């Protein structure tokens, strides 16, 4: 593997049935460096990013392209009121951030459209892997590898069905003293290791019955000093397709504390909650996930912009 991306790797072969899991494909893991990636001015110099937001997105179909477009218009938009406020805050104005979408390949017309989109927006990573659920682990590592080589203080791994108040996440980290060895999110505790269904893993791969505490894939906030641990762990324990839980195992084995960020909320009905919760709830939450559809993104964005422009805060609301 050449991390400079100059050597073209062969496409990942279609997963074959795993001997232990029966009909479940195994993770054909390998490090993949993106063939398509953003370019930056003065690319030969360290960019000094404080936060890189790495959004796993789908390569197949227009739905994911619509989601990416809406994210650019809403929570990744640098012209929001909250972003303007951050630029006027002396503690935040020098905290640079960027956002990228991480894709594999779907074949045919989809790949052509995705490459055109990448050229138009300069915010997409495309790796030479089949874009499917079983390769989510490979996509996660591809995004983190790219971010680690680019240089950043933190990464936030997320998906394209969430809403994140990026300036406020940066403010949270700054308020915590920009902590090292940081692994945070909306932590799950006492989650069972499934032996059946979509999330099943074999007893041979994961003998435990309960996963250690881990942060679900909607929001995984890492400090960059943990990325070496993440990269090396695949040589210690075989990756499984439940990428978020696997990371929790790695962090446990390296004795990294799991930080439950109360304002990172993961609910199955978040699209409904965004429409029905009061303003105190909306301002308390920094990251809303998951299953946030395009209409819910719009609704959330409109509410937050109205609250910001009217200078409505948790303090003024007496929440």
FIDO-552780 format. One line per field, with one value per residue: x, y, z of N, C-alpha, C in turn; residue number from 1. Coordinates in steps of 0.1 Angstrom, whole numbers. Example, Ala and Ser with C-alpha at 12.3 -4.5 7.8 and 13.67 -1.06 7.14 Angstrom:
<rs>
n_u = (132, 128)
n_v = (-57, -22)
n_w = (78, 71)
ca_u = (123, 137)
ca_v = (-45, -11)
ca_w = (78, 71)
c_u = (132, 129)
c_v = (-33, 0)
c_w = (78, 79)
nr = (1, 2)
</rs>
This chain:
<rs>
n_u = (8, 6, 5, 3, -14, -9, -5, -27, -50, -64, -98, -120, -129, -160, -176, -172, -191, -188, -172, -179, -200, -220, -243, -234, -215, -179, -156, -136, -109, -88, -63, -72, -65, -79, -87, -99, -99, -102, -86, -63, -54, -20, -11, 12, 19, 12, -22, -34, -59, -85, -107, -119, -146, -159, -179, -197, -211, -234, -226, -243, -271, -295, -305, -286, -269, -287, -289, -263, -261, -280, -268, -246, -259, -271, -261, -234, -228, -211, -221, -239, -257, -247, -222, -211, -212, -193, -170, -166, -159, -133, -121, -127, -124, -100, -101, -99, -119, -130, -151, -158, -171, -174, -170, -174, -173, -199, -203, -207, -230, -234, -209, -197, -213, -207, -180, -181, -195, -177, -156, -169, -175, -154, -151, -152, -142, -133, -129, -113, -132, -160, -190, -208, -227, -211, -186, -183, -165, -141, -144, -147, -121, -106, -114, -105, -77, -70, -76, -58, -33, -36, -36, -49, -66, -88, -112, -145, -164, -192, -226, -246, -272, -278, -277, -255, -242, -217, -199, -206, -199, -172, -168, -176, -155, -134, -142, -138, -112, -97, -92, -68, -64, -91, -123, -153, -190, -225, -228, -233, -243, -239, -247, -259, -241, -249, -259, -274, -290, -286, -265, -250, -222, -196, -191, -165, -151, -159, -160, -172, -203, -215, -210, -183, -187, -195, -193, -220, -221, -232, -221, -189, -164, -131, -98, -68, -46, -53, -55, -34, -36, -60, -53, -34, -47, -60, -42, -41, -66, -90, -109, -144, -177, -194, -186, -185, -189, -166, -146, -151, -142, -115, -107, -113, -94, -70, -73, -86, -107, -142, -162, -193, -212, -236, -250, -249, -271, -287, -314, -340, -362, -356, -361, -388, -387, -372, -391, -410, -400, -393, -377, -357, -348, -338, -317, -301, -291, -263, -257, -277, -292, -304, -314, -323, -341, -341, -361, -364, -338, -339, -360, -348, -326, -338, -351, -330, -315, -334, -335, -309, -306, -324, -311, -316, -310, -299, -296, -313, -337, -339, -335)
n_v = (-12, 22, 52, 77, 75, 71, 46, 24, 4, -29, -36, -44, -77, -94, -101, -133, -161, -164, -189, -193, -176, -184, -174, -148, -122, -118, -93, -81, -69, -42, -16, 13, 39, 70, 73, 95, 127, 157, 188, 212, 246, 255, 229, 216, 224, 221, 220, 226, 220, 220, 204, 177, 167, 137, 121, 93, 82, 70, 54, 47, 56, 84, 93, 95, 114, 136, 139, 146, 171, 186, 186, 202, 226, 232, 222, 220, 244, 274, 299, 302, 314, 306, 298, 323, 336, 321, 328, 353, 349, 350, 327, 308, 315, 309, 282, 260, 241, 213, 195, 162, 138, 103, 77, 46, 25, 21, 14, 18, 44, 57, 59, 77, 100, 106, 112, 135, 151, 152, 167, 191, 200, 195, 180, 153, 119, 91, 57, 27, 5, -18, -3, -10, -23, -41, -32, -10, -7, -6, 18, 36, 34, 44, 70, 80, 75, 92, 117, 117, 118, 142, 160, 170, 180, 168, 143, 139, 113, 106, 101, 104, 109, 127, 156, 181, 205, 221, 244, 245, 221, 223, 243, 230, 211, 229, 241, 220, 220, 212, 182, 155, 121, 115, 101, 103, 105, 96, 75, 40, 16, -17, -32, -60, -87, -96, -127, -133, -120, -87, -75, -95, -113, -137, -161, -169, -147, -127, -134, -124, -117, -93, -61, -39, -5, 17, 42, 49, 46, 70, 92, 96, 109, 116, 123, 132, 119, 94, 80, 65, 43, 33, 26, 6, -14, -33, -52, -66, -75, -91, -72, -66, -64, -47, -18, 4, -8, -24, -5, 4, -19, -18, 6, 0, -20, -6, 9, 34, 60, 61, 87, 99, 120, 141, 158, 148, 132, 102, 88, 67, 79, 105, 124, 130, 140, 164, 180, 183, 188, 212, 246, 246, 219, 218, 236, 225, 202, 191, 174, 157, 126, 94, 88, 112, 128, 145, 166, 169, 178, 203, 215, 215, 231, 256, 262, 264, 285, 306, 308, 316, 340, 356, 358, 340, 320, 292, 304, 327, 315, 303, 276)
n_w = (0, -9, 7, -5, -26, -52, -63, -78, -62, -63, -68, -40, -36, -40, -9, 5, 19, 55, 74, 100, 105, 88, 65, 67, 54, 58, 71, 47, 54, 47, 45, 29, 9, -2, -36, -48, -35, -15, -24, -12, -7, -5, 1, 7, 32, 68, 76, 100, 112, 136, 139, 120, 102, 94, 72, 68, 38, 13, -19, -39, -58, -59, -35, -15, -26, -25, 2, 9, -5, 10, 35, 30, 25, 50, 79, 74, 64, 62, 65, 85, 113, 138, 131, 123, 148, 161, 148, 157, 183, 204, 215, 197, 170, 157, 154, 131, 108, 88, 65, 52, 29, 29, 6, -11, -40, -64, -90, -126, -137, -112, -101, -119, -115, -88, -89, -105, -87, -66, -78, -82, -56, -40, -16, -10, -3, -21, -22, -34, -30, -26, -21, 5, 33, 47, 43, 58, 79, 66, 52, 74, 85, 63, 61, 86, 83, 62, 74, 95, 82, 70, 91, 121, 151, 162, 152, 140, 135, 115, 101, 71, 78, 99, 121, 128, 150, 143, 150, 177, 187, 185, 204, 227, 230, 234, 257, 274, 277, 255, 255, 257, 244, 239, 236, 226, 227, 221, 243, 244, 267, 281, 258, 241, 225, 195, 180, 159, 130, 115, 128, 138, 152, 153, 179, 180, 170, 187, 218, 241, 258, 262, 249, 256, 269, 243, 216, 195, 159, 147, 159, 166, 184, 182, 196, 180, 189, 194, 171, 161, 178, 170, 143, 147, 161, 145, 139, 162, 169, 150, 127, 129, 114, 128, 133, 152, 177, 177, 178, 204, 218, 212, 224, 251, 255, 253, 275, 274, 284, 280, 270, 278, 260, 269, 253, 227, 210, 203, 188, 176, 166, 158, 138, 142, 168, 165, 154, 174, 199, 226, 226, 245, 245, 219, 219, 238, 227, 207, 187, 166, 161, 150, 115, 105, 82, 50, 51, 79, 85, 73, 88, 114, 109, 102, 126, 144, 133, 135, 163, 169, 155, 169, 192, 212, 239, 260, 285, 284, 280, 304, 309)
ca_u = (0, 12, -5, 2, -25, -5, -7, -41, -52, -74, -111, -123, -137, -173, -174, -177, -197, -178, -174, -184, -213, -229, -246, -230, -201, -169, -149, -123, -103, -75, -62, -75, -63, -88, -83, -104, -99, -102, -73, -63, -44, -8, -13, 24, 20, 2, -34, -37, -73, -89, -117, -123, -159, -158, -193, -199, -222, -236, -222, -253, -284, -296, -309, -274, -265, -295, -285, -250, -264, -287, -259, -238, -268, -276, -252, -220, -228, -203, -228, -250, -256, -239, -208, -207, -209, -180, -159, -165, -155, -118, -117, -131, -122, -89, -103, -103, -125, -135, -160, -157, -180, -166, -177, -168, -178, -211, -202, -215, -234, -233, -195, -195, -219, -200, -167, -184, -199, -164, -149, -177, -176, -141, -154, -155, -132, -138, -119, -116, -139, -174, -198, -219, -228, -201, -174, -183, -153, -130, -147, -143, -106, -101, -116, -96, -64, -68, -76, -46, -22, -38, -33, -60, -66, -99, -121, -158, -170, -207, -232, -253, -286, -277, -275, -245, -239, -202, -192, -209, -191, -158, -169, -176, -141, -125, -146, -133, -97, -92, -86, -61, -69, -105, -131, -166, -202, -237, -224, -242, -238, -245, -253, -256, -234, -259, -254, -283, -294, -277, -254, -244, -208, -194, -185, -151, -145, -162, -165, -180, -218, -219, -200, -179, -193, -190, -201, -225, -215, -237, -212, -177, -155, -117, -87, -59, -36, -58, -56, -24, -41, -70, -47, -26, -55, -65, -32, -42, -79, -96, -121, -158, -185, -200, -174, -186, -186, -153, -138, -152, -133, -101, -105, -112, -81, -60, -76, -91, -120, -153, -169, -206, -215, -251, -256, -249, -283, -290, -327, -345, -372, -350, -368, -400, -383, -368, -403, -419, -394, -392, -365, -346, -342, -331, -304, -292, -285, -253, -257, -290, -291, -301, -326, -327, -342, -339, -371, -360, -326, -344, -367, -339, -318, -346, -354, -317, -312, -343, -331, -297, -308, -331, -303, -323, -300, -303, -297, -324, -349, -339, -336)
ca_v = (0, 35, 61, 89, 73, 70, 32, 19, -9, -37, -35, -54, -87, -96, -110, -147, -165, -167, -203, -193, -169, -189, -165, -134, -119, -113, -81, -83, -56, -37, -2, 19, 54, 74, 77, 108, 134, 171, 195, 224, 255, 253, 215, 211, 229, 216, 228, 230, 218, 216, 193, 172, 159, 126, 117, 81, 83, 60, 57, 43, 62, 98, 97, 99, 127, 146, 142, 154, 184, 193, 189, 214, 238, 234, 222, 222, 257, 283, 312, 301, 324, 300, 299, 337, 339, 315, 336, 365, 345, 349, 314, 298, 320, 303, 267, 256, 228, 210, 183, 154, 127, 91, 68, 36, 25, 14, 10, 25, 58, 62, 64, 89, 111, 109, 118, 148, 158, 155, 178, 203, 205, 194, 176, 138, 109, 79, 47, 16, -6, -19, 5, -17, -23, -49, -25, 3, -7, -2, 32, 43, 35, 52, 84, 83, 75, 104, 128, 116, 122, 156, 167, 176, 178, 159, 139, 135, 104, 106, 96, 114, 111, 134, 171, 185, 220, 220, 254, 242, 209, 228, 251, 220, 206, 240, 243, 209, 222, 204, 171, 145, 108, 117, 92, 106, 103, 92, 62, 28, 7, -30, -37, -74, -91, -104, -139, -135, -108, -78, -71, -107, -116, -150, -163, -171, -134, -119, -144, -117, -116, -79, -52, -28, 8, 23, 53, 45, 52, 83, 103, 92, 120, 112, 131, 126, 111, 80, 74, 54, 31, 27, 19, -6, -25, -43, -63, -72, -82, -91, -63, -72, -53, -37, -10, 12, -16, -28, 6, 4, -29, -13, 16, -7, -28, 4, 17, 48, 62, 64, 99, 101, 134, 141, 166, 140, 124, 92, 83, 61, 88, 119, 133, 134, 148, 177, 187, 183, 192, 227, 252, 242, 207, 220, 243, 216, 191, 196, 165, 150, 115, 94, 88, 126, 129, 159, 175, 171, 187, 217, 220, 217, 242, 268, 265, 269, 298, 316, 310, 323, 354, 363, 358, 331, 310, 285, 313, 336, 307, 298, 261)
ca_w = (0, -9, 12, -13, -35, -66, -69, -78, -56, -70, -61, -31, -41, -33, 3, 5, 32, 65, 78, 113, 106, 78, 54, 68, 48, 67, 67, 40, 58, 42, 45, 16, 8, -12, -50, -50, -22, -17, -25, -4, -10, 3, 5, 13, 46, 77, 76, 114, 115, 149, 137, 107, 103, 84, 71, 59, 29, 3, -32, -48, -57, -58, -22, -7, -32, -20, 16, 9, -9, 20, 46, 25, 26, 63, 91, 70, 58, 70, 66, 95, 124, 148, 126, 124, 162, 165, 142, 165, 196, 204, 218, 187, 157, 150, 153, 117, 106, 74, 64, 40, 28, 26, -3, -18, -54, -67, -104, -136, -137, -99, -99, -127, -108, -76, -93, -109, -75, -59, -85, -81, -43, -33, -2, -11, -5, -28, -22, -43, -23, -29, -11, 11, 48, 53, 42, 66, 87, 57, 50, 86, 86, 52, 65, 97, 78, 54, 84, 103, 74, 67, 103, 128, 166, 165, 141, 143, 125, 116, 89, 63, 83, 112, 121, 138, 152, 143, 159, 191, 191, 188, 216, 237, 232, 239, 271, 282, 277, 244, 262, 249, 245, 240, 228, 231, 219, 228, 246, 247, 278, 283, 246, 239, 213, 188, 173, 148, 124, 108, 136, 145, 151, 158, 192, 178, 168, 199, 228, 251, 256, 263, 244, 265, 265, 230, 211, 182, 147, 144, 164, 173, 185, 186, 196, 170, 195, 195, 158, 160, 185, 161, 132, 151, 167, 136, 140, 175, 169, 137, 126, 126, 106, 137, 135, 164, 188, 176, 184, 219, 223, 211, 235, 264, 256, 255, 287, 271, 290, 271, 275, 273, 258, 270, 242, 215, 212, 192, 189, 164, 160, 159, 128, 149, 180, 160, 151, 185, 212, 228, 223, 255, 240, 206, 222, 246, 218, 198, 176, 165, 152, 136, 107, 102, 67, 44, 56, 93, 85, 70, 99, 124, 105, 103, 140, 151, 127, 141, 177, 169, 150, 179, 204, 222, 244, 272, 296, 282, 282, 318, 308)
c_u = (9, 2, -6, -9, -21, -6, -21, -42, -64, -87, -113, -132, -150, -171, -180, -182, -186, -182, -181, -199, -223, -231, -241, -216, -192, -163, -136, -115, -90, -75, -63, -73, -72, -82, -87, -105, -98, -87, -74, -52, -32, -8, 0, 27, 10, -10, -38, -52, -75, -98, -119, -135, -159, -172, -194, -212, -223, -232, -233, -266, -284, -299, -297, -269, -274, -292, -272, -253, -271, -278, -250, -246, -271, -264, -237, -218, -221, -209, -239, -247, -246, -224, -203, -204, -196, -168, -157, -161, -140, -113, -119, -126, -110, -90, -108, -109, -129, -144, -158, -167, -171, -174, -168, -172, -190, -212, -211, -218, -232, -218, -192, -200, -212, -187, -170, -188, -186, -156, -156, -176, -163, -142, -157, -143, -139, -126, -123, -120, -154, -182, -210, -218, -215, -187, -173, -171, -142, -132, -143, -128, -100, -103, -107, -81, -61, -67, -63, -34, -23, -34, -45, -59, -77, -106, -135, -163, -185, -213, -240, -268, -287, -277, -266, -242, -224, -196, -194, -202, -177, -158, -169, -162, -132, -129, -141, -117, -90, -85, -79, -67, -84, -113, -146, -178, -214, -236, -235, -235, -246, -253, -249, -249, -244, -252, -263, -286, -283, -264, -247, -229, -206, -188, -170, -144, -147, -168, -174, -195, -223, -207, -196, -186, -186, -199, -206, -220, -220, -228, -201, -166, -141, -108, -76, -49, -41, -58, -46, -29, -52, -64, -40, -35, -59, -54, -33, -55, -85, -108, -133, -166, -192, -189, -174, -183, -172, -143, -139, -143, -119, -98, -104, -99, -69, -62, -79, -105, -130, -161, -183, -210, -230, -258, -255, -260, -286, -304, -332, -356, -368, -357, -381, -397, -379, -380, -412, -413, -393, -378, -354, -340, -334, -318, -295, -285, -275, -253, -269, -289, -300, -314, -332, -328, -340, -348, -368, -348, -331, -351, -358, -330, -325, -348, -341, -313, -321, -339, -319, -298, -315, -323, -309, -312, -306, -305, -310, -337, -350, -342, -330)
c_v = (12, 46, 74, 87, 71, 56, 28, 5, -16, -36, -47, -64, -88, -105, -124, -151, -169, -181, -203, -187, -174, -180, -151, -132, -114, -100, -84, -70, -54, -22, 3, 34, 59, 78, 91, 115, 149, 176, 208, 233, 253, 239, 210, 215, 223, 225, 233, 229, 214, 204, 190, 163, 150, 119, 105, 83, 72, 64, 55, 50, 77, 102, 102, 112, 138, 150, 150, 169, 192, 196, 201, 227, 241, 233, 223, 236, 267, 297, 312, 311, 318, 300, 313, 341, 333, 323, 349, 362, 343, 335, 304, 302, 314, 288, 263, 242, 226, 197, 176, 143, 115, 81, 57, 37, 17, 9, 18, 40, 64, 67, 76, 101, 115, 116, 133, 157, 162, 166, 191, 209, 203, 189, 161, 130, 97, 69, 35, 4, -6, -12, -3, -18, -30, -42, -12, 4, -2, 13, 40, 45, 44, 67, 89, 84, 88, 116, 128, 121, 137, 165, 174, 173, 168, 155, 136, 126, 104, 100, 107, 116, 117, 149, 174, 200, 221, 231, 251, 230, 214, 236, 241, 215, 217, 242, 232, 210, 214, 191, 161, 131, 108, 108, 94, 104, 100, 78, 52, 20, -6, -35, -52, -77, -100, -116, -141, -121, -99, -75, -83, -108, -130, -150, -164, -157, -126, -128, -137, -117, -102, -71, -43, -15, 13, 34, 49, 53, 65, 94, 96, 103, 115, 123, 124, 117, 96, 73, 63, 42, 25, 20, 6, -17, -36, -54, -71, -81, -80, -81, -71, -60, -43, -27, -1, 4, -21, -18, 6, -7, -24, -3, 10, -14, -18, 13, 32, 50, 66, 76, 99, 115, 135, 149, 160, 129, 115, 86, 78, 71, 103, 128, 138, 144, 162, 186, 190, 188, 207, 232, 249, 229, 210, 227, 234, 206, 197, 187, 157, 138, 104, 93, 102, 128, 143, 169, 179, 180, 201, 223, 223, 230, 255, 272, 271, 283, 309, 319, 318, 337, 362, 363, 350, 321, 302, 294, 322, 328, 301, 283, 254)
c_w = (0, -5, 4, -25, -49, -72, -67, -72, -64, -62, -51, -37, -33, -21, 1, 18, 42, 71, 92, 113, 95, 67, 55, 63, 59, 62, 60, 42, 51, 44, 31, 17, -4, -26, -53, -37, -25, -18, -18, -9, 0, 9, 11, 27, 55, 77, 90, 117, 130, 149, 123, 109, 91, 84, 62, 51, 19, -11, -42, -47, -55, -43, -14, -13, -27, -6, 17, 5, 2, 32, 42, 27, 41, 73, 87, 64, 67, 71, 76, 106, 135, 144, 127, 138, 166, 159, 149, 180, 196, 208, 207, 173, 149, 150, 140, 117, 91, 75, 51, 41, 23, 18, -7, -33, -55, -81, -113, -134, -123, -97, -106, -120, -96, -78, -97, -96, -67, -65, -83, -67, -35, -18, -1, -11, -11, -28, -31, -36, -27, -17, -6, 26, 53, 52, 50, 75, 79, 54, 62, 87, 75, 56, 76, 92, 71, 64, 91, 95, 71, 79, 109, 143, 169, 152, 147, 132, 126, 103, 82, 67, 97, 110, 132, 138, 154, 152, 174, 196, 194, 201, 228, 240, 238, 254, 280, 283, 266, 249, 252, 252, 248, 231, 233, 222, 227, 233, 249, 257, 277, 270, 244, 226, 206, 180, 161, 142, 118, 115, 143, 142, 157, 172, 191, 177, 181, 209, 239, 248, 256, 258, 255, 260, 252, 225, 197, 171, 142, 148, 172, 173, 190, 187, 187, 176, 197, 182, 155, 167, 176, 149, 135, 156, 158, 135, 153, 175, 155, 136, 123, 120, 115, 142, 148, 176, 189, 182, 199, 225, 223, 222, 249, 266, 258, 267, 284, 276, 279, 277, 269, 272, 258, 258, 228, 217, 200, 196, 176, 158, 161, 150, 134, 161, 176, 158, 163, 198, 213, 225, 233, 250, 228, 209, 230, 238, 209, 185, 176, 156, 158, 128, 105, 87, 63, 50, 71, 94, 82, 82, 111, 121, 106, 117, 147, 146, 133, 155, 178, 165, 161, 192, 216, 226, 256, 284, 295, 284, 296, 318, 320)
nr = (1, 2, 3, 4, 5, 6, 7, 8, 9, 10, 11, 12, 13, 14, 15, 16, 17, 18, 19, 20, 21, 22, 23, 24, 25, 26, 27, 28, 29, 30, 31, 32, 33, 34, 35, 36, 37, 38, 39, 40, 41, 42, 43, 44, 45, 46, 47, 48, 49, 50, 51, 52, 53, 54, 55, 56, 57, 58, 59, 60, 61, 62, 63, 64, 65, 66, 67, 68, 69, 70, 71, 72, 73, 74, 75, 76, 77, 78, 79, 80, 81, 82, 83, 84, 85, 86, 87, 88, 89, 90, 91, 92, 93, 94, 95, 96, 97, 98, 99, 100, 101, 102, 103, 104, 105, 106, 107, 108, 109, 110, 111, 112, 113, 114, 115, 116, 117, 118, 119, 120, 121, 122, 123, 124, 125, 126, 127, 128, 129, 130, 131, 132, 133, 134, 135, 136, 137, 138, 139, 140, 141, 142, 143, 144, 145, 146, 147, 148, 149, 150, 151, 152, 153, 154, 155, 156, 157, 158, 159, 160, 161, 162, 163, 164, 165, 166, 167, 168, 169, 170, 171, 172, 173, 174, 175, 176, 177, 178, 179, 180, 181, 182, 183, 184, 185, 186, 187, 188, 189, 190, 191, 192, 193, 194, 195, 196, 197, 198, 199, 200, 201, 202, 203, 204, 205, 206, 207, 208, 209, 210, 211, 212, 213, 214, 215, 216, 217, 218, 219, 220, 221, 222, 223, 224, 225, 226, 227, 228, 229, 230, 231, 232, 233, 234, 235, 236, 237, 238, 239, 240, 241, 242, 243, 244, 245, 246, 247, 248, 249, 250, 251, 252, 253, 254, 255, 256, 257, 258, 259, 260, 261, 262, 263, 264, 265, 266, 267, 268, 269, 270, 271, 272, 273, 274, 275, 276, 277, 278, 279, 280, 281, 282, 283, 284, 285, 286, 287, 288, 289, 290, 291, 292, 293, 294, 295, 296, 297, 298, 299, 300, 301, 302, 303, 304, 305, 306, 307, 308, 309, 310, 311, 312, 313, 314, 315, 316, 317, 318, 319)
</rs>
